[in-house]
Each structure stands twice: as structure tokens, then as C-alpha cells.
Amino acid sequence: MSGNRDYELNRRAFVKGGLAAVAAASAGMQLVLTGARAAGKVVIQYDWLMSNGQIGDIAAVANGYFKDAGLEVEFSPGGPNASTVPPVISGAAQLGQFSETPQLYAARASGVPIRIIACGFRTGPYALTSKPGKPIRNVADLKGKKIGIQPTARFVIDEILAKNGIDPSEVTIVNVGFDKAPLVRGDVDAIGGWITNTQALSVVGEDRIDLLVRDLGLASYADVYFATDAAIEKDPDTLAKFVGAVGKGWGWVHANPQEAVKKMVAAYPEMDLGWEEKTVNLVLKLSFDGATAKDGWGTFDPASIEEQLTLLDKVGQYPNGRPAAKDVYTTKILELSAADRPKLDAPAA
């Protein structure tokens, strides 16, 4: 399986994010801060297999940034049957990474005591892809179109329509998988998927039009690092050292993208070097922007989190009540790691 395909599959976790079931597996678990710390390691639990969304993390290992920070770090990749929350709650991992913010909101709404500490991607990479014959270049172009959406990602299109005041009857939603064939055949006018999966998207053609959900009015963050309330309170310095080292890794990738890809593929040879070389600049544009130039890699806007929660609540994602914004994030770790997180804008085209 190529790295790009793995990254696409990784986002299955994202589409679970609108459901409280994401957190159900951890309900009732006792909060014990042992495991990873007792073994002398900092373990991070990821949603899925390592991919280009973790290239900065991988660079932090390859370049010794964790070691420089006095940390011994172990990556614990996920998979189709892996759970991200329980290892963090039990203490087997000190922190975790969700694919998208809605997962954490759903967990918190179910009573799981975890918070965002940093966000690797400034926007979620989910996008609608269309062809020039029936292009979707903006929100207005959605009207009268057939949109192919994975069933578990339906809440995404619901959010977009609600945000922009579009009557759902004006858009035809077609259930699809991650294969782009329905768009190629003309069964749909656009199809949802992850823009970083350049290999899968290549079958649509180089003239395709990719429109991020961000450009359709839907705010989100991706590659979301999180920890328990107790870990944030009792050991913020270790979390800050981790985030600072990862930030340095991403800064090095920003300066050396092609070399970074080679190091990533050397560490994880199941990834495809050619496709990853074509994708890395896009990944960096998702990771860096004007906000990171000002406040450093990993930053997020509390006002955006409030907006996201409000919109998800509007489309019925929290039948038992939405969590308060103040309960789903902390800025403490970003503040403690400020000196180590690089202040960089998106790379030039």
C-alpha cells in the first residue's frame, strides 16, 4: 500500500469524528498516569499508519530533536481496528493524535477528559474534486450538482450547506467510497476525499479542480495532538518538549522538503518515494500559513474552535449536548513550547 493510500485510509478516523461512538470505547476507564512514563518513554498513539501527515514527527526522530530535548519517544501507529483514545486514557501513551478536530469534540462530549494541545495542519485536507466540464470552484457552484460523499463523512457536507445557508434539496448527495471512479465515469459532478492523496487523485486528470472544505466556509484543524487533563496538569513540561521537538522537525521539513521525504520513506519503505516527493509541498501548505508565521507551527485559534463546535451542534452531532470550547483545548503547551516552534509561513508555490 502506498503512503498516499495509507493517508487516505487514515481519514476514516476523521469521518468517525462526528459521532460520540469515537469515545465510547474509553468510557469508564480509570485514569492512570503510568505505562509510557514508567517505561521511561513518551509514547504517542496515532490514528493510523505513519504517512506524510507525520513527516515532521519522523524528521524529529531522524534528526535527533527528541533526544536533544531529553526525550525517548516511541511512535505507536494505529490501524483499521486500533483505538486512539484508550491508550492515552490508560497511560499506555502519554499523548495521541487525531486526524481531525471533530473526533476530539465527540470524545469530550462523551465525557472523556482530553484536550487539544497543538494542531499540525491548519486546515483539514478533505476536499471536493470536480472536473472542468462541471466545475465546483465556490459555494454557489454546489447548487444543482451531484456530490459523491462517503456515508460516514456525510456530516461534512451537512456542515457546509448549513454554514452557507444552502437548502439540502438543492444538492444531490450520492454515497461513494474513496475510489475516484464515480467522478471519472460522470456518475457524480464532484467527489470528496483527501487532497494529500495525490496518487488516487491522478486518475481524475491534471486539470481537475480541488476545493478544500476550508474554501467552502468550513473551518477545521487536522493532525490534532491531544493529552488528558491530568497529563496537562501534572507534566506539561514533557508535553511541551515533545511539541517543541516536533515543531523543529516540521521546520526542518519546510527548509528541506525533498530530503525530508527521503528520510520518511527510508524509515517507512511502504510509502512511495515518487508520489511523496510530489505531495510534500502540498502537505507543507496545509501545515503553515500566516498564523504560523506569527504564532509558530502547531497553533490554533480558540475562536475557530468555538465556531466549529457551534456548527457541528447545529447539524445534530451532539444529541446529549455539545462540549464547551474551554473544555476541548488548552494553550498551555503551545505557550511553554513557543521558543522551539518555528514561525514560518506557507512555502512559496
QUIMOKA-V608321 format. One record per pair of residues at least 12 apart in sequence whose ideal C-beta (glycine too) atoms are under 10 Angstrom apart, sorted by the first residue. I is the first residue (numbers start at 1). GAP is how many residues later the second one is. Records with the same first field share a line. If there is no record, write none. Layout:
I: GAP, GAP
//
This chain:
1: 48, 269, 270, 271
2: 49, 195, 196, 197, 198, 268, 269, 270, 271, 272, 273, 274
3: 46, 47, 48, 49, 50, 52, 193, 194, 196, 258, 261, 262, 265, 266, 267, 268, 269, 270, 272, 273, 276
4: 47, 48, 190, 192, 193, 194, 195, 196, 197, 198, 267, 268, 271, 272, 274, 275
5: 44, 46, 173, 192, 194, 195, 265, 266, 267, 270
6: 42, 43, 44, 45, 46, 47, 71, 73, 191, 262, 264, 265, 266
7: 41, 42, 43, 44, 45, 46, 47, 92, 118, 187, 189, 190, 191, 192, 193, 264, 269, 272, 276
8: 40, 43, 117, 170, 185, 186, 188, 189, 191, 192, 193
9: 39, 40, 42, 70, 71, 169, 185, 188
10: 36, 37, 38, 39, 40, 41, 42, 43, 44, 67, 68, 69, 89, 184, 186, 187, 213
11: 36, 37, 40, 42, 88, 89, 113, 114, 115, 139, 142, 167, 181, 182, 183, 185, 186, 211
12: 35, 36, 68, 87, 138, 140, 141, 166
13: 33, 34, 35, 65, 67, 69, 70, 71, 84, 85, 86, 87, 90
14: 33, 34, 84, 85, 86, 87, 88, 89, 110, 111, 112, 138, 139, 142, 180, 206, 208, 210
15: 84, 85, 87, 88, 111, 134, 135, 136, 137, 138, 139, 140, 141, 177
16: 31, 68, 82, 83, 84, 86, 87, 90, 136, 137
17: 30, 81, 82, 83, 84, 85, 86, 87, 88, 89, 90, 107, 135, 136, 138, 139, 203, 207, 295, 300
18: 82, 84, 85, 87, 88, 134, 135, 136, 137, 138, 140, 141, 294, 297, 298, 299, 300
19: 83, 84, 87, 90, 91, 133, 136, 298
20: 85, 86, 87, 88, 89, 90, 91, 92, 297, 298, 299, 300
21: 85, 86, 89
22: 61, 62, 63, 76, 80, 81, 82, 83, 84, 85, 87, 88, 90
23: 60, 61, 62, 63, 66, 80, 81, 82, 83, 84, 85, 86, 87, 88, 89, 91
24: 59, 61, 82, 83, 86, 88
25: 58, 59, 60, 61, 64, 82, 85, 87
26: 57, 58, 59, 60, 61, 62, 63, 64, 81, 84, 85, 86, 87, 88
27: 58, 59, 62, 80, 83, 84, 85
28: 61, 83
29: 56, 57, 60, 61, 83
30: 59, 60, 61
31: 57, 58, 59, 60, 81, 82, 197, 198, 199, 200
32: 57, 58, 59, 60, 198
33: 57, 58, 61, 195, 197, 198, 201, 202
34: 56, 57, 58
35: 52, 53, 55, 56, 57, 58, 59
36: 37, 38, 40, 51, 52, 54, 55, 56, 57, 58, 59, 195
37: 54, 57, 194, 197, 198, 201
38: 53
39: 33, 35, 53
40: 32
41: 30, 31, 32, 33, 52, 53
42: 24, 27, 29, 30, 31, 32, 51, 52, 53, 193, 196, 197, 199, 200, 203
43: 29, 30, 31, 32, 33, 44, 45, 48, 49, 50, 51, 52, 53
44: 13, 29, 30, 31, 32, 33, 43, 44, 49, 50, 51, 52, 53, 181, 183, 198, 202
45: 29, 30, 31, 32, 33, 37, 38, 39, 40, 41, 42, 43, 47, 48, 49, 50, 51, 52, 53, 181
46: 29, 30, 31, 32, 33, 36, 38, 47, 50, 51, 52, 53, 177
47: 30, 31, 32, 35, 36, 37, 49, 50, 51, 52, 53, 56, 176, 177
48: 29, 30, 31, 32, 34, 36, 49, 51
49: 28, 29, 30, 31, 33, 219, 221, 222
50: 25, 27, 28, 214, 217, 218, 220, 221
51: 26, 145, 146, 172, 213, 217, 219, 220, 225, 228, 232
52: 73, 144, 145, 146, 201, 208, 209, 212, 213, 216, 219, 223, 224, 227, 228, 230, 231, 232, 234
53: 44, 46, 67, 68, 72, 141, 143, 169, 170, 230, 233, 234
54: 21, 23, 43, 66, 169, 192, 195, 196, 210, 214, 229
55: 65, 194, 195, 197, 198, 202, 205, 206, 208, 209, 210, 212, 213, 216, 221, 224, 225, 228, 229, 232
56: 64, 167, 189, 190, 191, 192, 193, 194, 195, 196, 197, 198, 204, 208, 227, 228, 231, 241, 242, 286
57: 16, 18, 40, 63, 166, 168, 185, 188, 189, 192, 193, 196, 207
58: 17, 188, 191, 195, 202, 203, 205, 206, 207, 208, 209, 210
59: 186, 187, 189, 190, 191, 192, 193, 194, 195, 197, 200, 201, 204, 205, 208
60: 13, 182, 184, 185, 186, 187, 188, 189, 190, 191, 192, 193
61: 12, 13, 14, 184, 185, 188, 202, 206
62: 187, 190, 197, 198, 200, 201, 202, 204, 205
63: 182, 185, 186, 189, 190, 193, 197, 200
64: 181, 184
65: 176, 177, 179, 180, 181, 182, 183, 184, 186, 187, 275
66: 175, 176, 178, 179, 180, 182, 183
67: 178
68: 173, 176, 177, 180, 272
69: 169, 171, 172, 173, 174, 175, 176, 177, 179, 268, 271
70: 168, 171, 175
71: 167, 170, 171, 173, 174
73: 21, 168, 169, 172, 173
74: 19, 20
75: 18, 22, 192, 193
76: 12, 16, 17, 20
77: 191
78: 18, 19, 21
83: 13
84: 12, 13, 14, 15, 19, 20, 23, 30, 142
85: 13, 18, 19, 22, 25, 27, 29, 141, 143
86: 26
88: 19, 24, 26, 138, 139, 140, 143
89: 18, 23, 24, 25, 139, 141
90: 138
91: 137, 139, 140
93: 134, 138
94: 133, 134, 137, 141, 144, 145, 148
95: 19, 22, 23, 130, 131, 132, 133, 136, 137, 143, 144, 147, 148, 238
96: 18, 128, 129, 130, 131, 132
97: 21, 22, 23, 125, 126, 127, 128, 129, 149
98: 16, 18, 21, 123, 124, 125, 126, 127, 128
99: 22, 25, 26, 27, 95, 123, 124, 125
100: 19, 21, 24, 25, 26, 56, 120, 121, 122, 123, 124, 208
101: 15, 18, 20, 23, 118, 119, 120, 121, 123, 125, 199, 203, 204, 207, 208, 211, 227, 228
102: 22, 53, 54, 57, 118, 119, 122, 206, 207, 210, 215
103: 121, 123
104: 12, 117, 120, 121, 122, 201, 219, 224, 225
105: 119, 200, 203, 204, 207, 208, 212, 213, 217, 218, 220, 222, 223, 224
106: 206, 211, 212, 216, 217
107: 119, 216, 221
108: 118, 121, 201, 210, 214, 215, 216, 219, 220, 221
109: 200, 203, 204, 208, 209, 210, 211, 212, 213, 214, 218, 219
110: 208, 210, 213
111: 209, 212
112: 114, 116, 117, 211
113: 114, 115, 116, 117, 118, 119, 214
114: 112, 113, 114, 115, 116, 117, 118, 213, 214
115: 111, 112, 113, 114, 116, 117, 211, 212, 213, 214, 215, 216, 217, 218
116: 105, 108, 109, 110, 111, 184, 186, 189, 212, 213, 214, 215, 217, 218
117: 107, 108, 109, 110, 114, 115, 119, 122, 123, 125, 126, 181, 183, 212, 213, 214, 215, 216, 217, 219, 220
118: 103, 105, 106, 107, 108, 109, 121, 122, 124, 125, 126, 128, 129, 178, 179, 180, 181, 182, 211, 212, 213, 215, 216, 219, 223
119: 101, 102, 103, 104, 105, 106, 107, 168, 173, 178, 179, 180, 181, 182, 185, 186, 210, 215
120: 101, 102, 103, 104, 105, 123, 126, 127, 130, 163, 166, 167, 177, 178
121: 75, 99, 100, 101, 102, 103, 162, 164, 165, 166, 167
122: 92, 97, 98, 99, 100, 101, 163, 164, 165, 166, 167, 168, 169, 170, 175, 176, 177, 178, 179, 182, 224
123: 72, 89, 90, 91, 92, 95, 96, 97, 98, 99, 162, 163, 164, 166, 181
124: 32, 70, 71, 88, 89, 90, 94, 95, 96, 97, 98, 99, 100, 162
125: 68, 69, 70, 71, 72, 85, 87, 88, 89, 95, 97, 98, 157, 158, 161
126: 23, 24, 27, 30, 66, 67, 68, 69, 70, 86, 87, 88, 90, 92, 94, 96
127: 63, 64, 65, 66, 67, 68, 69, 70, 74, 82, 83, 84, 85, 86, 87, 88, 89
128: 13, 14, 17, 19, 20, 21, 28, 29, 32, 55, 60, 61, 62, 63, 64, 65, 67, 81, 82, 83, 84, 85, 87, 88
129: 19, 51, 54, 59, 61, 62, 63, 64, 66, 71, 72, 75, 79, 80, 81, 82
130: 15, 17, 53, 58, 59, 60, 61, 74, 78, 79, 80, 81
131: 52, 53, 55, 58, 59, 60, 73, 74, 76, 77, 78
132: 73, 75, 76, 77
133: 53, 56, 74
134: 12, 49, 52, 54, 55, 56, 75
135: 54, 55, 72, 73, 74, 76
136: 53, 54, 73, 74, 75, 80
137: 72, 74, 78
138: 26, 73, 77, 78, 79
139: 21, 22, 24, 25, 26, 27, 72, 76, 77, 78
140: 24, 26
141: 48, 49, 68, 70, 75
142: 15, 18, 19, 22, 24, 28, 29, 47, 48, 69, 74
143: 23, 24, 27, 28
144: 26, 27, 28, 45
145: 25, 26, 27, 28, 43, 44, 45
146: 25, 26, 27, 28, 36, 37, 40, 41, 42, 43, 44, 45
147: 13, 14, 24, 25, 26, 27, 29, 41, 42, 43, 44, 45
148: 24, 25, 26, 27, 28, 29, 31, 32, 33, 34, 35, 39, 40, 41, 42, 43, 44, 45
149: 22, 24, 25, 26, 27, 39, 41, 42, 43, 44
150: 25, 26, 27, 28, 41, 42, 43
151: 22, 24, 25, 26
152: 23
153: 23, 25, 39, 40
154: 19, 21, 38, 161
155: 156, 157, 160, 161, 162
156: 36, 57, 60, 62, 64, 159
157: 14, 16, 35, 56, 59, 61, 158
158: 15, 153, 154, 156, 157, 158, 159
159: 54, 57, 58, 59, 60, 61, 149, 152, 153, 155, 156, 158
160: 53, 56, 57, 58, 151, 155
161: 12, 55, 56, 154
162: 55, 56, 149, 150, 152, 153, 154
163: 50, 53, 54, 55, 56, 144, 148, 151, 152
164: 52, 53, 54
165: 52
171: 18, 19
172: 16, 17
173: 15
174: 13, 14, 15, 16, 17
176: 12, 15, 16, 17
177: 14, 16
178: 13, 14, 15, 16, 19, 22
179: 12, 14, 21, 24
180: 13, 17, 20, 21, 22, 23, 24, 28
181: 22, 23
183: 18, 20, 21, 22, 25
184: 19, 20, 21, 24
190: 18, 19, 20, 21
191: 13, 17
192: 21
193: 17
194: 28
195: 15, 16, 17, 18, 84, 87, 88, 90, 91
196: 26, 80, 83, 84, 86, 87, 90
197: 78, 82
198: 12, 74, 77, 78, 80, 81, 84, 85
199: 73, 75, 76, 77, 79, 80
200: 75
202: 73, 76
210: 72
212: 74
214: 72
217: 94
218: 89, 90, 93
219: 82, 84, 85, 86, 87, 88, 89, 92
220: 84, 85, 87, 88, 91, 92
221: 77, 78, 79, 80, 83, 84, 87, 108
222: 64, 65
223: 23, 60, 63, 64, 75
224: 76, 105
225: 14, 17, 18, 21, 73, 108
226: 13, 102, 103, 104
227: 12, 15, 16, 103, 106
229: 98, 101
231: 102
232: 98, 100, 101
233: 97, 99
236: 94, 96, 97, 99, 100, 101
237: 96, 99, 100
238: 95
239: 91, 93, 94, 97, 98
240: 92, 93, 94, 95, 96, 97, 98, 99, 100, 101
241: 92, 95, 96, 99
242: 91, 95
243: 53, 54, 55, 90, 91, 93, 94, 95, 97, 98
244: 52, 53, 54, 89, 90, 92, 93, 94, 95, 96, 97, 98
245: 92, 95, 96
246: 51, 52, 91, 94, 95
247: 45, 49, 50, 51, 52, 87, 90, 91, 92, 93, 94, 95, 96, 97
248: 49, 89, 92, 93, 94
249: 48, 93
250: 33, 34, 37, 38, 42, 47, 48, 91, 92, 94
251: 37, 45, 46, 89, 90, 91, 92, 93
252: 90
253: 27, 30, 31, 34, 35, 94
254: 26, 27, 30, 33, 34, 38, 43, 88, 90, 91, 92, 93
255: 87, 89, 92
256: 24
257: 19, 20, 22, 23, 24, 26, 27, 90
258: 18, 19, 22, 23
260: 16, 20, 23, 24
261: 12, 13, 14, 15, 16, 17, 18, 19, 22
262: 14, 15
264: 12, 16
265: 12
280: 67
281: 65, 66, 67, 68
282: 65
284: 60, 62, 63
285: 60, 61, 62, 63, 64
286: 60
287: 57, 59, 60
288: 54, 55, 56, 57, 58, 59
289: 55, 56, 57
290: 55, 56
291: 13, 54
292: 49, 50, 51, 52, 53, 54
293: 49, 50, 51, 52, 53
294: 49, 51
295: 36, 39, 43, 46, 48
296: 38, 41, 42, 43, 44, 45, 46, 47, 48
297: 37, 40, 43, 44, 45, 46, 47
298: 35, 36, 39, 40, 42, 43, 44
299: 32, 35, 39, 42, 44
300: 29, 31, 34
301: 28
302: 23, 24, 26, 27, 29
303: 22
304: 21
305: 20, 21, 23, 24
306: 18, 19, 20, 22, 23
307: 18
308: 17, 20
309: 13, 14, 15, 16, 18, 19
310: 12, 15
//
